[in-house]
Structure formats: C-alpha cells, structure tokens
Amino acid sequence: MGWKFWQKNQTSAPADGKAQRLSKPSDLPQEVGRYLVVDQGLDPDWVWHLKCVKKPMENAKSAFDVRIFSPATTAQHDVKVRDYTSLDDHMDLVIFAGWYDKQTRHVQLERLIREAV
C-alpha cells in the first residue's frame, strides 16, 4: 500500500513554501459592517445578517480581499460556500466585493447586485 501519512506530499506545497489557507465564511468584520451601515446608509438589521469570505491580499499584511453574500440566497441556489474561491463560479450571488485594511480601517467595496440592496 505504501501509505505514509506522516510524510508531506512535495507537489502540493506552493513554490515559496507557505501554504495559504483561506478562511471559512464568517460574520462581517467590524470595519466593513460599519462602512455599509454608516457610510452607505444601509439597513443595519440586513447588513449584520450578511456573511463574508476573505483572503489576504498579496504584499499586504493587514489587508484582505472580501466578498459579501447572503447565506439565505446561497442556500436557495444550493451553493455551498467554503472559502473565497467557492464563489468564483457564482459571482451572481456576491452582493459586495472589494477589500479592507485592518490597520488603517479603510474599506473599499463595489456593489455587484443592486436589487438585493
């Protein structure tokens, strides 16, 4: 059989030696939720029910790319959101896409779906 689970497969590791693990869907970060409620004037009850997936931006320690979606809508379309790349084929379900920086608290989002907002 040759099972050697204690040895890592060399082909699965990226070239720089760091494996990038993407986060699971979570609640909106405080900065992003505040931006949507205060700056964009959206309904807070609706905004805080949304979920997001994020991934670290290249060459930035505290900045993240983010996609915001409604868990109810993804459930209606039978789409399982596991991480940031899960929505690549379902961009029609992403309400907002953009980035935010934890340190500077700067948020930049683009509204992709107008009807849901």
C-alpha positions in Angstrom: 0.0 0.0 0.0 2.7 2.5 0.8 0.7 4.8 3.0 3.0 7.3 4.6 0.6 9.8 6.0 3.3 11.3 8.2 5.3 12.5 5.1 4.1 15.5 3.2 3.5 15.4 -0.5 6.0 17.7 -2.2 3.8 18.5 -5.2 1.0 20.0 -3.0 3.2 22.7 -1.5 3.5 26.1 -3.2 6.8 27.3 -4.5 7.5 29.7 -1.7 6.9 27.0 0.9 3.9 28.8 2.5 0.5 27.2 2.2 -2.2 29.8 2.0 -5.3 28.6 3.9 -8.4 30.5 3.1 -10.9 31.3 5.8 -14.4 29.9 6.1 -17.5 32.2 5.8 -17.8 34.4 8.8 -19.7 37.5 10.1 -18.7 40.8 8.6 -15.6 42.4 10.1 -16.4 45.5 12.2 -14.9 47.9 9.7 -16.9 46.5 6.8 -20.2 46.4 8.6 -19.7 50.0 9.9 -18.9 51.2 6.3 -22.1 49.6 5.0 -24.3 51.0 7.7 -22.8 54.4 8.4 -21.2 55.4 5.1 -23.6 53.7 2.7 -26.8 54.2 4.8 -27.9 50.5 4.5 -30.3 48.9 7.0 -28.3 47.6 10.0 -30.5 44.6 10.5 -30.0 43.4 7.0 -26.3 44.2 6.9 -25.4 42.3 10.0 -27.1 39.1 8.7 -24.7 39.0 5.7 -21.7 36.8 5.7 -18.3 37.3 4.1 -15.3 35.3 2.8 -11.9 36.8 2.7 -8.4 36.2 1.6 -5.2 38.0 2.4 -4.1 40.5 -0.3 -0.7 39.9 -1.8 2.1 42.1 -0.4 0.0 43.4 2.4 -0.1 42.1 6.0 -3.3 43.7 7.2 -5.3 44.0 4.0 -7.9 41.5 2.8 -9.9 40.9 -0.3 -13.5 40.3 0.7 -16.8 39.1 -0.9 -20.1 39.6 0.9 -23.1 37.4 0.3 -26.4 36.5 1.8 -26.5 33.0 3.3 -30.2 32.7 2.6 -29.6 33.4 -1.1 -26.8 30.9 -1.4 -29.0 28.2 0.3 -31.8 28.9 -2.2 -29.4 28.3 -5.0 -27.9 25.2 -3.3 -24.4 26.7 -3.3 -22.0 25.6 -0.5 -19.7 28.5 0.3 -16.5 27.0 1.8 -14.0 29.8 1.2 -13.2 32.8 -1.0 -12.8 30.7 -4.2 -16.1 28.9 -3.8 -17.8 32.0 -5.2 -15.7 32.2 -8.3 -18.3 30.4 -10.4 -21.2 32.1 -8.6 -20.4 35.9 -8.8 -24.2 36.5 -9.3 -24.6 35.7 -5.6 -22.0 38.2 -4.4 -23.6 41.4 -3.2 -20.4 43.3 -2.5 -16.8 42.7 -3.5 -13.7 44.7 -2.6 -11.1 45.0 0.1 -10.4 46.3 3.6 -7.4 47.1 5.7 -7.5 46.3 9.4 -4.8 48.7 10.4 -5.9 51.8 8.5 -9.6 50.8 8.7 -10.0 51.7 5.1 -12.8 49.9 3.2 -13.5 49.9 -0.5 -16.4 47.9 -1.8 -18.2 47.7 -5.1 -21.9 46.9 -5.1 -22.4 44.0 -7.6 -26.1 43.3 -7.0 -28.4 46.4 -7.0 -31.8 44.6 -6.4 -30.8 43.0 -3.1 -29.8 46.3 -1.5 
